[in-house]
Amino acid sequence: MAKRRASIGDAFENFSKAITRFTGSTAAFGIALGVIVVWALLGPLFGFSDTWQLVINTGTTIVTFLMVFLIQRSQNKDSLAIHLKLNEIVAAMQGASNRLIDVEDLTEKDLATLQGFYAELAKLARDETKITESHSVEEARERHSSKLGDRGKKTGRG
């Protein structure tokens, strides 16, 4: 089997992952702080001139401009992954409405309608029980055993 050549998109994804990881690190903060300190210390040498100020303004503007796109890309990917995980949970849970799969693609009006529906359910739940009451460990174990039993039946093990 021939090795697939990395596309420009794959290369950019790897590059952006590395940059995203680095820019969120202590080392990156230290470097940024160091740049600011060096710039501030050079102020008297350059007489706090307009050019001295322009250097930091231009540098921070460029970095900010690029980071906006990098952060948005990272958030889009994270959001997609979270949506997929939630879709899997909704699809796998017995009794959950499959209409909620890909709910993020609904219009704002439809989402507001759903939100109102779930707000009403939450109010009914609050009215029926105390908010401080929680499910017991026994209930959680029973639910877990029930799920295992359902899987066993589907795979022929139960």
Protein Blocks (a to p, Z undefined) as FASTA:
>chain_A
ZZddddfklmmmmmmmmmmmmmmpmklmmmmmmmmmmmmmmmmmnoopaklmmmmmmmmm
mmmmmmmmmmmmmmmmmmmmmmmmmmmmmmmpghiafklgoklmpcfklmmmmmmmmmmm
mmmmmmmpcfkbccdfklmmmmmmmmmmmmmmmnopZZ
